[in-house]
Amino acid sequence: MVRPYLFAFTTEGKKVDYVRGNPSACIQFDEIKSRQDWISVIADGQFEELIDPAAQDRAHSLLETAAWWEPGYVRTTIKGQLRPAKGMYFRISVEAINGRRGIPGS
């Protein structure tokens, strides 16, 4: 069985430091239409930083159609210090998926 992956982009920071030290990852996705009509999915897996340029190019090609990640790639100041906007690509090797949903009209 081929294991599914979730590809993502982020900038250096605490979350990257944490997953480098403990690659176990959990990602939650929600779609909320109303208080009764919603879906929540959680994917558990392993973090893998993409260092190989070919793997980074592949991740970039998968993500470039969406602009949702662009706000995270701006300069920010933390405790008076300019945080470098050094980006990195990673993937989560999905090991388990669980979810719940609301029941419209309930």
Secondary structure, DSSP 8 states (H G I E B T S, - for coil): ----EEEEEEESSHHHHHHHH--EEEEEEEEESSSSSEEEEEEEEEEEE--SHHHHHHHHHHHTT--TTGGGGS-EEETTEEE---EEEEEEEEEEEEEEE--TT-
